[in-house]
Amino acid sequence: MASTSKTTFILFILRVIRIFISILTLTLSAKFFGVTVERDVWILVTTFLASLGAAIWGPINETFRAKFVFIKEKNGEEAALSKTGSLVGFVIVVTIVVSVFTALLTTHVAQNILTSPTEKETSLFCCLFLIMLPTFFINQMTTLGISLLNSFEVYYLPEIVGAITGLASLGIIAFLAPSIGIYSLAVSQYISYICLFITCFYFVNKTCPQIKTHILPIKWSLIRDFIIYSLPFFFPYFIGQCNTLGEKWLAGKLGPGIISSLDYSRQFTIVLQNVLSSVLTTIMVPTLAKYFSKNDFRTYQSSLNDFIKTCFLILILTIPMLIGGAAPLCKFFFLRGNMSLNELSVIITLTQLFGMAFIGVILYLIFGMSLLSAAKGKVYAFLGITTQIIVLMLNLCLYRSLTYYIFPVSLFLGHLSAAVIMCRFMPISMNETIKKIGCYLCILTATTALICFFNYSIKLHSTFLQLLFNGILLLLILPLVLKLMKFNIKPIFKGTKK
């Protein structure tokens, strides 16, 4: 098996490719749709469906890998697969029932989620909602399939397929947007989702074909372990999705186009979070869970420190660009088509603030996933609830006085507070790890300050050249960063044998 560092590095490279494709998709959205009410409605539709999926299945998706490893280590692979097959059947039935019920309430959903809805906005919401509703089922089955493939150390396939379909989506949006408008985004998403779903279905059937024999009838005795293990997470996930929808609703009350401005500014950190969370859930959780189940705490701590180091290296290569290089970054990708300079200035400031807030988010994710791997899911769940309540209350109380700036501020304060508390519940001593994190934060701060100084002192006429020189500067200081972090890159290229 390739080393953890090598697997993480390859996943990171594949995710970077997808990041670039996602940002190009954002650029096309800015060109064709700008910060219009039409795009606000699209964001509300997709956010509602994503939130619905996360509220119902998020806890199982997050805990599946760890629980699968525990069952596999204790009862064997066949037992784990039979339980997984019955879980798949349960997910299929519940998802279909929820989809039908939601379709009947489309108009009610539109009237409650839209701020001061007009007849035109309500009609557009209902139309887009019904078009995109089947993706609720497709995405959940795909997510479960990817989790299962990850448990068998199949990591790269979903990323490769995602990158290829992402490129196809770009062409679809560019070709169809002038003629069918916002519906081009729906067509492009369907192409991506269906291709990934078919690929996952094929390889799951190839890797563990016995699963389909256990899908029906659904047996509580088989799905019980997964459901009970994930139960503590249902309430925090529900609160979290209410928080997400609440943020969009409050943003809508601040004026037209604010929802789109927040969406554009958050996309860089959202995609970055997808990169890091994929590393944590795909590799870190099952790896640490295996060591914890064997009471090998020395290797557990060593592996945890390696994951933290890898995550902070990624942060050091990206956060300085989001904070110090936000202006050229946003100008290059968003200042086109229907986007104005005034709208762009809001996006730039929010991009910087969300970049700062993301440091708190990643610490929360690292320690939360560590607790999950150490069978302390209840602690993680309770702190997850606390985090979401803090964020929600700050948003509700301060959105009028701080306007849209409250959203990144509350995100940072809520998640950092929870991350600090999580340290006290880790199964290992955290003194050495905290010192390392402090060192990495100092390196991150110094790198960010350098990029800020460069963009403040040197302003080129070409936005592309400004970005290019930012990237070159980061690459020039990379050897020093690797040395300061004591990051050994040799295992990435060599790997290790079983």
Secondary structure, DSSP 8 states (H G I E B T S, - for coil): ---HHHHHHHHHHHHHHHHHHHHHHHHHHHHHTTT-HHHHHHHHHHHHHHHHHHHHHHHHHHHHHHHHHHHHHHH-HHHHHHHHHHHHHHHHHHHHHHHHHHHHTHHHHHHHHSSS--HHHHHHHHHHHHHHTHHHHHHHHHHHHHHHHHHTT--SHHHHHHHHHHHHHHHHHHHHHHHHTTHHHHHHHHHHHHHHHHHHHHHHHHH-GGGGGGSSS--HHHHHHHHHHHGGGHHHHHHHHHHHHHHHHHHHHT-TTHHHHHHHHHHHHHHHHHHHHHHIIIIIHHHHHHHHHTT-HHHHHHHHHHHHHHHHHHHHHHHHHHHTTHHHHHHHHHSSTT--HHHHHHHHHHHHHHHHHHHHHHHHHHHHHHHHHTT-HHHHHHHHHHHHHHHHHHHHHHHHHHGGGHHHHHHHHHHHHHHHHHGGG-SS--HHHHHHHHHHHHHHHHHHHHHHHHHHH---S-HHHHHHHHHHHHHHHHHHHHHHHT---HHHHH----
